[in-house]
Amino acid sequence: MIPTSLTHTFSGWYIDKMFTTRFTETHMGESAIKIYGKWIPKP
């Protein structure tokens, strides 16, 4: 499921607050992790 917004475009899930490493299934493990959604304002 891809999140939606009227004012922003969803750019993907990341595993760090600086949005440098995209989240993929290969990052999934047996423990809980925090992921961050990156949003870009629409023009």
Residue frames as a rotation matrix with the C-alpha (Angstrom) as fourth column:
MET 1
0.580 0.815 0.000 0.00
0.815 -0.580 0.000 0.00
0.000 0.000 -1.000 0.00
ILE 2
-0.543 -0.728 0.419 1.35
0.732 -0.654 -0.189 3.40
0.412 0.204 0.888 -1.00
PRO 3
-0.193 0.463 -0.865 0.35
0.717 -0.536 -0.447 6.34
-0.670 -0.706 -0.228 1.23
THR 4
-0.158 0.206 0.966 -1.37
0.848 -0.472 0.239 9.28
0.505 0.857 -0.101 -0.48
SER 5
-0.260 0.086 -0.962 -1.71
0.624 -0.746 -0.235 13.01
-0.737 -0.661 0.140 0.17
LEU 6
0.724 0.567 0.394 -3.31
0.675 -0.463 -0.574 15.92
-0.143 0.681 -0.718 -1.65
THR 7
0.939 -0.325 -0.111 -0.33
-0.323 -0.946 0.039 18.21
-0.117 -0.001 -0.993 -0.94
HIS 8
0.004 -0.986 0.164 2.68
-0.837 0.087 0.540 15.84
-0.547 -0.139 -0.826 -1.07
THR 9
0.561 0.042 -0.827 4.04
-0.607 0.700 -0.376 12.99
0.563 0.713 0.418 -3.20
PHE 10
0.786 -0.276 0.553 5.21
-0.312 0.595 0.741 9.87
-0.534 -0.755 0.382 -1.39
SER 11
0.394 -0.748 -0.534 8.83
-0.872 -0.122 -0.473 9.10
0.288 0.653 -0.701 -2.29
GLY 12
0.166 -0.300 -0.940 9.37
-0.083 0.945 -0.316 5.82
0.983 0.131 0.132 -0.43
TRP 13
0.993 0.114 0.035 10.25
-0.059 0.208 0.976 4.14
0.104 -0.971 0.214 2.85
TYR 14
0.167 -0.983 0.081 13.71
-0.327 -0.132 -0.936 4.60
0.930 0.130 -0.343 4.42
ILE 15
0.497 -0.040 -0.867 15.51
0.671 0.651 0.355 3.09
0.550 -0.758 0.351 7.40
ASP 16
-0.465 -0.665 -0.584 17.15
0.876 -0.443 -0.192 6.38
-0.131 -0.601 0.789 8.46
LYS 17
0.321 0.649 -0.690 15.90
0.602 -0.702 -0.380 9.90
-0.731 -0.294 -0.616 9.21
MET 18
-0.270 -0.518 -0.812 18.14
-0.315 -0.749 0.583 11.43
-0.910 0.413 0.039 6.52
PHE 19
0.730 0.683 0.032 16.44
-0.249 0.309 -0.918 9.30
-0.636 0.662 0.395 3.81
THR 20
-0.029 -0.827 -0.561 19.70
-0.974 -0.102 0.200 7.85
-0.223 0.552 -0.803 2.46
THR 21
-0.953 -0.303 0.022 18.97
-0.295 0.941 0.167 4.09
-0.071 0.153 -0.986 2.71
ARG 22
-0.180 0.940 -0.291 15.75
-0.863 -0.009 0.504 2.80
0.471 0.342 0.813 1.17
PHE 23
-0.233 0.243 0.942 13.83
-0.665 0.666 -0.336 0.12
-0.709 -0.705 0.007 3.02
THR 24
-0.166 0.202 -0.965 13.62
-0.813 0.526 0.250 -3.20
0.559 0.826 0.077 1.18
GLU 25
0.839 0.524 -0.149 12.58
-0.378 0.756 0.534 -6.70
0.392 -0.392 0.832 2.16
THR 26
0.247 -0.823 -0.511 16.27
0.387 0.567 -0.727 -7.54
0.888 -0.018 0.459 2.68
HIS 27
-0.560 -0.424 0.712 16.30
-0.410 -0.605 -0.683 -5.23
0.720 -0.674 0.165 5.72
MET 28
0.442 0.838 0.319 13.53
-0.735 0.135 0.664 -7.20
0.514 -0.528 0.676 7.43
GLY 29
-0.690 -0.658 -0.302 14.52
-0.305 0.643 -0.703 -9.35
0.657 -0.393 -0.644 10.36
GLU 30
-0.221 0.604 -0.766 12.98
0.681 0.658 0.322 -10.93
0.698 -0.450 -0.557 13.41
SER 31
-0.441 0.050 -0.896 13.11
0.784 -0.466 -0.411 -7.77
-0.438 -0.884 0.166 15.53
ALA 32
0.667 0.745 0.018 11.09
0.690 -0.609 -0.392 -4.59
-0.281 0.274 -0.920 15.16
ILE 33
-0.578 -0.804 0.138 12.61
0.801 -0.528 0.281 -1.72
-0.153 0.273 0.950 13.21
LYS 34
0.198 0.588 -0.784 11.62
0.258 -0.803 -0.537 1.89
-0.946 -0.096 -0.311 12.64
ILE 35
-0.411 -0.276 0.869 11.08
0.908 -0.042 0.416 3.10
-0.078 0.960 0.269 9.08
TYR 36
-0.349 0.178 -0.920 10.54
0.131 -0.963 -0.236 6.64
-0.928 -0.203 0.313 7.82
GLY 37
0.328 0.538 0.777 8.30
0.889 0.104 -0.447 7.81
-0.321 0.837 -0.444 5.00
LYS 38
-0.722 -0.593 -0.357 9.73
0.390 -0.774 0.498 10.47
-0.572 0.220 0.790 2.69
TRP 39
0.409 0.891 0.196 7.29
0.802 -0.248 -0.544 13.06
-0.436 0.380 -0.816 1.34
ILE 40
-0.791 -0.593 0.153 7.97
0.583 -0.653 0.484 15.73
-0.187 0.472 0.862 -1.28
PRO 41
-0.201 0.751 -0.629 5.71
0.044 -0.634 -0.772 18.81
-0.979 -0.183 0.094 -1.50
LYS 42
0.072 0.322 0.944 3.70
0.964 0.220 -0.149 19.04
-0.256 0.921 -0.295 -4.72
PRO 43
-0.887 -0.447 0.120 4.29
0.461 -0.839 0.290 22.17
-0.029 0.312 0.950 -6.81
